[in-house]
Amino acid sequence: MVNAVSKVQWTIQSLLYWVHHKFRDLEFSTPRLDAEILLSHGLNLSRIALYTNYTRPLSDKELDTLRNLVKRRINKEPIAYIIEQKEFYSLPFFVSPAVLIPRPETETLVDLAIHFIKSRATDHQALSLLDVGTGSGAIALAIKHELPHLTVQAVDKSAQALLVAQKNASLLSLDVEFLESDLFSSVKSPFDCIVSNPPYIPSDKISSLSQEVQKEPHSALDGGTDGLELIQKIISQAKDFLKPHGLLCLECGDDQSSSIEQFFKQQGYQDIQITHDLAKIPRFISGIWP
């Protein structure tokens, strides 16, 4: 496709066929879906419209645009970075290489926080939540979208990540306060609930991750020698920023929940709960500060 653009009259149908098979040959996990998403984005058409315009010829300008998108995907750049968008909790989020791409499994963390806040009071206006290491702002903004009267603050040590989060807040018209902070360094008020999806991959395993994941910011992946460095800091420091009977809820790695549960207990948290993700993996752990 790259070298033969000027010799062939490409249509949406023929290009979709070519890209799909190219991605399939490269053993992409979802070659057809990736091809549809890239063509939809490059042509500013819905995926359904690709098929209702199946035989439409493509202009040279359109082919140049699509060629660049396909090259980026062939180089294992994540789809979300190429199209600058990822859906999370049924909301569209702008994403860039400055932030971790939101994962579907993290939606359970949002569910847990919402359930806890709703259990605390019928009037949510006086309740508050903090998201530590907010990245794109997806967790904080999804919760705020579901609970408009909740006071939500979110922090991140990356100024670039905060620009992405603030852009998402503006695009979604949601009022969340974002602060540049290394964990709790700039936080003052106590909160009813603190949530976080911190880095939890051991440092020596970063290089074994897929090429796509390795294009995401390493600071959002690297959890130190055992993967628990940031998690333990959050658990120990959050006590000073939780109201009585406040909840701390974290996402963690596949085999980390038992160790984290013990650390919660050592730090004095009560009613510690482990929640599995849809793949039956113990992915979330929470505790109440007495």
MARLUM-214712 format. One record per residue (C-alpha): residue number from 1; x, y, z. Coordinates in pm, whole numbers, plus 50000, padded with zeros to 5 digits. Layout:
<pts>
<zadren = NUM x = X y = Y z = Z>
...
</pts>
This chain:
<pts>
<zadren = 1 x = 50000 y = 50000 z = 50000>
<zadren = 2 x = 50283 y = 50238 z = 50090>
<zadren = 3 x = 50470 y = 50203 z = 49758>
<zadren = 4 x = 50175 y = 50147 z = 49528>
<zadren = 5 x = 49942 y = 50429 z = 49620>
<zadren = 6 x = 49987 y = 50616 z = 49291>
<zadren = 7 x = 49939 y = 50302 z = 49079>
<zadren = 8 x = 49613 y = 50174 z = 49228>
<zadren = 9 x = 49274 y = 50335 z = 49268>
<zadren = 10 x = 49215 y = 50259 z = 49633>
<zadren = 11 x = 48867 y = 50244 z = 49776>
<zadren = 12 x = 48763 y = 50218 z = 50139>
<zadren = 13 x = 48693 y = 49849 z = 50077>
<zadren = 14 x = 49030 y = 49765 z = 49923>
<zadren = 15 x = 49228 y = 49965 z = 50177>
<zadren = 16 x = 49040 y = 49815 z = 50471>
<zadren = 17 x = 49110 y = 49469 z = 50328>
<zadren = 18 x = 49481 y = 49548 z = 50285>
<zadren = 19 x = 49528 y = 49700 z = 50632>
<zadren = 20 x = 49332 y = 49420 z = 50802>
<zadren = 21 x = 49551 y = 49154 z = 50643>
<zadren = 22 x = 49871 y = 49349 z = 50712>
<zadren = 23 x = 49782 y = 49371 z = 51080>
<zadren = 24 x = 49680 y = 49005 z = 51082>
<zadren = 25 x = 50015 y = 48904 z = 50934>
<zadren = 26 x = 50185 y = 49105 z = 51209>
<zadren = 27 x = 49983 y = 48901 z = 51461>
<zadren = 28 x = 49799 y = 49196 z = 51613>
<zadren = 29 x = 49536 y = 49070 z = 51858>
<zadren = 30 x = 49249 y = 49264 z = 51695>
<zadren = 31 x = 49358 y = 49330 z = 51332>
<zadren = 32 x = 49013 y = 49400 z = 51187>
<zadren = 33 x = 48911 y = 49630 z = 51470>
<zadren = 34 x = 49241 y = 49817 z = 51455>
<zadren = 35 x = 49199 y = 49867 z = 51080>
<zadren = 36 x = 48842 y = 49993 z = 51119>
<zadren = 37 x = 48936 y = 50235 z = 51397>
<zadren = 38 x = 49227 y = 50384 z = 51201>
<zadren = 39 x = 49026 y = 50427 z = 50881>
<zadren = 40 x = 48734 y = 50574 z = 51073>
<zadren = 41 x = 48964 y = 50822 z = 51243>
<zadren = 42 x = 49159 y = 50914 z = 50930>
<zadren = 43 x = 48848 y = 50962 z = 50718>
<zadren = 44 x = 48636 y = 51118 z = 50995>
<zadren = 45 x = 48369 y = 50853 z = 50944>
<zadren = 46 x = 48194 y = 50621 z = 51186>
<zadren = 47 x = 48283 y = 50253 z = 51158>
<zadren = 48 x = 47936 y = 50188 z = 51016>
<zadren = 49 x = 47990 y = 50460 z = 50756>
<zadren = 50 x = 48299 y = 50277 z = 50632>
<zadren = 51 x = 48069 y = 50004 z = 50507>
<zadren = 52 x = 47796 y = 50231 z = 50372>
<zadren = 53 x = 48071 y = 50406 z = 50172>
<zadren = 54 x = 48254 y = 50082 z = 50094>
<zadren = 55 x = 48322 y = 50150 z = 49726>
<zadren = 56 x = 48412 y = 50519 z = 49757>
<zadren = 57 x = 48749 y = 50604 z = 49600>
<zadren = 58 x = 49009 y = 50764 z = 49828>
<zadren = 59 x = 49187 y = 51087 z = 49738>
<zadren = 60 x = 49565 y = 51124 z = 49748>
<zadren = 61 x = 49533 y = 51345 z = 50056>
<zadren = 62 x = 49324 y = 51082 z = 50236>
<zadren = 63 x = 49573 y = 50811 z = 50141>
<zadren = 64 x = 49864 y = 51017 z = 50277>
<zadren = 65 x = 49681 y = 51060 z = 50607>
<zadren = 66 x = 49594 y = 50692 z = 50631>
<zadren = 67 x = 49943 y = 50582 z = 50531>
<zadren = 68 x = 50088 y = 50774 z = 50827>
<zadren = 69 x = 49836 y = 50626 z = 51069>
<zadren = 70 x = 49905 y = 50272 z = 50949>
<zadren = 71 x = 50282 y = 50323 z = 50976>
<zadren = 72 x = 50243 y = 50434 z = 51337>
<zadren = 73 x = 50039 y = 50125 z = 51420>
<zadren = 74 x = 50287 y = 49897 z = 51243>
<zadren = 75 x = 50552 y = 50050 z = 51471>
<zadren = 76 x = 50342 y = 49925 z = 51765>
<zadren = 77 x = 50216 y = 50263 z = 51875>
<zadren = 78 x = 49897 y = 50210 z = 52079>
<zadren = 79 x = 49574 y = 50284 z = 51893>
<zadren = 80 x = 49462 y = 50521 z = 52169>
<zadren = 81 x = 49768 y = 50743 z = 52118>
<zadren = 82 x = 49722 y = 50745 z = 51742>
<zadren = 83 x = 49359 y = 50856 z = 51755>
<zadren = 84 x = 49415 y = 51053 z = 52081>
<zadren = 85 x = 49111 y = 50900 z = 52249>
<zadren = 86 x = 49011 y = 50615 z = 52476>
<zadren = 87 x = 48667 y = 50535 z = 52611>
<zadren = 88 x = 48647 y = 50476 z = 52985>
<zadren = 89 x = 48330 y = 50432 z = 53188>
<zadren = 90 x = 48133 y = 50517 z = 52870>
<zadren = 91 x = 48305 y = 50856 z = 52849>
<zadren = 92 x = 48550 y = 50972 z = 52577>
<zadren = 93 x = 48891 y = 51072 z = 52713>
<zadren = 94 x = 49172 y = 51252 z = 52534>
<zadren = 95 x = 49500 y = 51065 z = 52581>
<zadren = 96 x = 49861 y = 51132 z = 52483>
<zadren = 97 x = 50197 y = 50963 z = 52553>
<zadren = 98 x = 50212 y = 51176 z = 52869>
<zadren = 99 x = 49957 y = 50951 z = 53039>
<zadren = 100 x = 49878 y = 50586 z = 53092>
<zadren = 101 x = 49595 y = 50464 z = 52869>
<zadren = 102 x = 49286 y = 50390 z = 53084>
<zadren = 103 x = 49208 y = 50019 z = 53109>
<zadren = 104 x = 48860 y = 49864 z = 53118>
<zadren = 105 x = 48939 y = 49672 z = 53437>
<zadren = 106 x = 48999 y = 49999 z = 53623>
<zadren = 107 x = 48629 y = 50078 z = 53584>
<zadren = 108 x = 48576 y = 49846 z = 53882>
<zadren = 109 x = 48778 y = 50087 z = 54096>
<zadren = 110 x = 48531 y = 50359 z = 53996>
<zadren = 111 x = 48240 y = 50129 z = 54087>
<zadren = 112 x = 48387 y = 50059 z = 54431>
<zadren = 113 x = 48435 y = 50428 z = 54507>
<zadren = 114 x = 48085 y = 50519 z = 54391>
<zadren = 115 x = 47931 y = 50240 z = 54598>
<zadren = 116 x = 48118 y = 50357 z = 54910>
<zadren = 117 x = 48025 y = 50724 z = 54864>
<zadren = 118 x = 47660 y = 50636 z = 54812>
<zadren = 119 x = 47666 y = 50425 z = 55129>
<zadren = 120 x = 47796 y = 50714 z = 55339>
<zadren = 121 x = 47507 y = 50954 z = 55295>
<zadren = 122 x = 47208 y = 51038 z = 55081>
<zadren = 123 x = 47334 y = 51394 z = 55039>
<zadren = 124 x = 47671 y = 51366 z = 54865>
<zadren = 125 x = 47742 y = 51739 z = 54864>
<zadren = 126 x = 47940 y = 51730 z = 55190>
<zadren = 127 x = 48147 y = 51429 z = 55088>
<zadren = 128 x = 48487 y = 51439 z = 54917>
<zadren = 129 x = 48721 y = 51216 z = 54720>
<zadren = 130 x = 49089 y = 51229 z = 54623>
<zadren = 131 x = 49246 y = 51051 z = 54324>
<zadren = 132 x = 49622 y = 51001 z = 54370>
<zadren = 133 x = 49827 y = 50975 z = 54049>
<zadren = 134 x = 49538 y = 51082 z = 53830>
<zadren = 135 x = 49713 y = 51068 z = 53490>
<zadren = 136 x = 49446 y = 51138 z = 53227>
<zadren = 137 x = 49196 y = 51213 z = 53504>
<zadren = 138 x = 48978 y = 50920 z = 53395>
<zadren = 139 x = 48905 y = 50781 z = 53742>
<zadren = 140 x = 48834 y = 51118 z = 53906>
<zadren = 141 x = 48624 y = 51246 z = 53617>
<zadren = 142 x = 48422 y = 50924 z = 53581>
<zadren = 143 x = 48335 y = 50938 z = 53951>
<zadren = 144 x = 48247 y = 51307 z = 53931>
<zadren = 145 x = 48027 y = 51239 z = 53629>
<zadren = 146 x = 47829 y = 50982 z = 53829>
<zadren = 147 x = 47821 y = 51186 z = 54151>
<zadren = 148 x = 47796 y = 51554 z = 54046>
<zadren = 149 x = 47763 y = 51684 z = 54404>
<zadren = 150 x = 48078 y = 51508 z = 54523>
<zadren = 151 x = 48384 y = 51729 z = 54581>
<zadren = 152 x = 48666 y = 51569 z = 54382>
<zadren = 153 x = 49035 y = 51655 z = 54389>
<zadren = 154 x = 49303 y = 51479 z = 54186>
<zadren = 155 x = 49683 y = 51497 z = 54205>
<zadren = 156 x = 49977 y = 51392 z = 53991>
<zadren = 157 x = 50347 y = 51475 z = 54003>
<zadren = 158 x = 50360 y = 51510 z = 53623>
<zadren = 159 x = 50273 y = 51857 z = 53495>
<zadren = 160 x = 50224 y = 51714 z = 53146>
<zadren = 161 x = 49976 y = 51458 z = 53275>
<zadren = 162 x = 49783 y = 51728 z = 53456>
<zadren = 163 x = 49746 y = 51923 z = 53131>
<zadren = 164 x = 49580 y = 51615 z = 52980>
<zadren = 165 x = 49354 y = 51572 z = 53284>
<zadren = 166 x = 49252 y = 51938 z = 53279>
<zadren = 167 x = 49175 y = 51914 z = 52908>
<zadren = 168 x = 48949 y = 51616 z = 52977>
<zadren = 169 x = 48772 y = 51803 z = 53255>
<zadren = 170 x = 48707 y = 52087 z = 53013>
<zadren = 171 x = 48589 y = 51857 z = 52733>
<zadren = 172 x = 48351 y = 51680 z = 52971>
<zadren = 173 x = 48244 y = 52000 z = 53151>
<zadren = 174 x = 48323 y = 51849 z = 53492>
<zadren = 175 x = 48447 y = 52042 z = 53795>
<zadren = 176 x = 48745 y = 51857 z = 53940>
<zadren = 177 x = 49039 y = 52032 z = 54109>
<zadren = 178 x = 49376 y = 51914 z = 53978>
<zadren = 179 x = 49698 y = 51975 z = 54173>
<zadren = 180 x = 50063 y = 51903 z = 54097>
<zadren = 181 x = 50171 y = 51689 z = 54391>
<zadren = 182 x = 50412 y = 51404 z = 54463>
<zadren = 183 x = 50156 y = 51175 z = 54628>
<zadren = 184 x = 50020 y = 51382 z = 54920>
<zadren = 185 x = 50284 y = 51657 z = 54929>
<zadren = 186 x = 50043 y = 51934 z = 54820>
<zadren = 187 x = 49726 y = 51786 z = 54974>
<zadren = 188 x = 49568 y = 51953 z = 55276>
<zadren = 189 x = 49205 y = 51861 z = 55335>
<zadren = 190 x = 49099 y = 51519 z = 55467>
<zadren = 191 x = 48876 y = 51310 z = 55240>
<zadren = 192 x = 48598 y = 51058 z = 55278>
<zadren = 193 x = 48752 y = 50841 z = 55008>
<zadren = 194 x = 49096 y = 50812 z = 54847>
<zadren = 195 x = 49145 y = 50609 z = 54529>
<zadren = 196 x = 49455 y = 50533 z = 54327>
<zadren = 197 x = 49577 y = 50323 z = 54037>
<zadren = 198 x = 49949 y = 50354 z = 54116>
<zadren = 199 x = 50247 y = 50205 z = 53932>
<zadren = 200 x = 50276 y = 49843 z = 54047>
<zadren = 201 x = 50494 y = 49661 z = 53794>
<zadren = 202 x = 50835 y = 49552 z = 53931>
<zadren = 203 x = 51119 y = 49746 z = 53769>
<zadren = 204 x = 51288 y = 49440 z = 53624>
<zadren = 205 x = 50968 y = 49335 z = 53444>
<zadren = 206 x = 50916 y = 49658 z = 53251>
<zadren = 207 x = 51138 y = 49541 z = 52965>
<zadren = 208 x = 50931 y = 49222 z = 52925>
<zadren = 209 x = 50606 y = 49411 z = 52863>
<zadren = 210 x = 50459 y = 49434 z = 52514>
<zadren = 211 x = 50602 y = 49697 z = 52278>
<zadren = 212 x = 50271 y = 49884 z = 52294>
<zadren = 213 x = 50276 y = 49907 z = 52675>
<zadren = 214 x = 50640 y = 50011 z = 52674>
<zadren = 215 x = 50541 y = 50321 z = 52476>
<zadren = 216 x = 50338 y = 50437 z = 52776>
<zadren = 217 x = 50510 y = 50652 z = 53043>
<zadren = 218 x = 50736 y = 50429 z = 53253>
<zadren = 219 x = 50674 y = 50649 z = 53558>
<zadren = 220 x = 50311 y = 50529 z = 53548>
<zadren = 221 x = 50418 y = 50165 z = 53529>
<zadren = 222 x = 50730 y = 50122 z = 53744>
<zadren = 223 x = 50644 y = 50027 z = 54102>
<zadren = 224 x = 51003 y = 49978 z = 54220>
<zadren = 225 x = 51195 y = 49660 z = 54301>
<zadren = 226 x = 50893 y = 49453 z = 54409>
<zadren = 227 x = 50621 y = 49665 z = 54251>
<zadren = 228 x = 50494 y = 49773 z = 54592>
<zadren = 229 x = 50702 y = 50085 z = 54657>
<zadren = 230 x = 50437 y = 50343 z = 54567>
<zadren = 231 x = 50151 y = 50132 z = 54702>
<zadren = 232 x = 50311 y = 50108 z = 55046>
<zadren = 233 x = 50380 y = 50483 z = 55051>
<zadren = 234 x = 50019 y = 50558 z = 54965>
<zadren = 235 x = 49884 y = 50322 z = 55232>
<zadren = 236 x = 50110 y = 50466 z = 55503>
<zadren = 237 x = 50057 y = 50832 z = 55409>
<zadren = 238 x = 49684 y = 50820 z = 55331>
<zadren = 239 x = 49601 y = 50777 z = 55702>
<zadren = 240 x = 49676 y = 51147 z = 55755>
<zadren = 241 x = 49435 y = 51248 z = 55478>
<zadren = 242 x = 49134 y = 51027 z = 55549>
<zadren = 243 x = 48839 y = 51131 z = 55761>
<zadren = 244 x = 48734 y = 50886 z = 56034>
<zadren = 245 x = 48589 y = 50574 z = 55869>
<zadren = 246 x = 48719 y = 50693 z = 55533>
<zadren = 247 x = 48804 y = 50446 z = 55257>
<zadren = 248 x = 49134 y = 50388 z = 55077>
<zadren = 249 x = 49093 y = 50181 z = 54759>
<zadren = 250 x = 49380 y = 50078 z = 54530>
<zadren = 251 x = 49439 y = 49881 z = 54212>
<zadren = 252 x = 49724 y = 49631 z = 54226>
<zadren = 253 x = 49904 y = 49360 z = 54028>
<zadren = 254 x = 49801 y = 48999 z = 53975>
<zadren = 255 x = 49993 y = 48845 z = 54266>
<zadren = 256 x = 50021 y = 49139 z = 54506>
<zadren = 257 x = 49693 y = 49140 z = 54699>
<zadren = 258 x = 49807 y = 48917 z = 54987>
<zadren = 259 x = 50117 y = 49125 z = 55058>
<zadren = 260 x = 49917 y = 49448 z = 55034>
<zadren = 261 x = 49648 y = 49310 z = 55264>
<zadren = 262 x = 49911 y = 49243 z = 55530>
<zadren = 263 x = 50050 y = 49596 z = 55492>
<zadren = 264 x = 49699 y = 49741 z = 55531>
<zadren = 265 x = 49664 y = 49547 z = 55857>
<zadren = 266 x = 50007 y = 49654 z = 55982>
<zadren = 267 x = 49915 y = 50018 z = 55923>
<zadren = 268 x = 49594 y = 49984 z = 56126>
<zadren = 269 x = 49325 y = 49976 z = 55857>
<zadren = 270 x = 49008 y = 49779 z = 55921>
<zadren = 271 x = 48742 y = 49599 z = 55713>
<zadren = 272 x = 48997 y = 49517 z = 55444>
<zadren = 273 x = 48838 y = 49388 z = 55125>
<zadren = 274 x = 48986 y = 49229 z = 54813>
<zadren = 275 x = 48784 y = 49259 z = 54490>
<zadren = 276 x = 48843 y = 49056 z = 54174>
<zadren = 277 x = 48828 y = 49194 z = 53823>
<zadren = 278 x = 48622 y = 49037 z = 53544>
<zadren = 279 x = 48903 y = 48790 z = 53478>
<zadren = 280 x = 48873 y = 48665 z = 53839>
<zadren = 281 x = 49209 y = 48822 z = 53931>
<zadren = 282 x = 49238 y = 48989 z = 54275>
<zadren = 283 x = 49286 y = 49338 z = 54137>
<zadren = 284 x = 49156 y = 49584 z = 54398>
<zadren = 285 x = 49209 y = 49616 z = 54771>
<zadren = 286 x = 49049 y = 49858 z = 55013>
<zadren = 287 x = 49053 y = 49939 z = 55381>
<zadren = 288 x = 48872 y = 50166 z = 55625>
<zadren = 289 x = 49066 y = 50405 z = 55845>
<zadren = 290 x = 48907 y = 50372 z = 56193>
</pts>
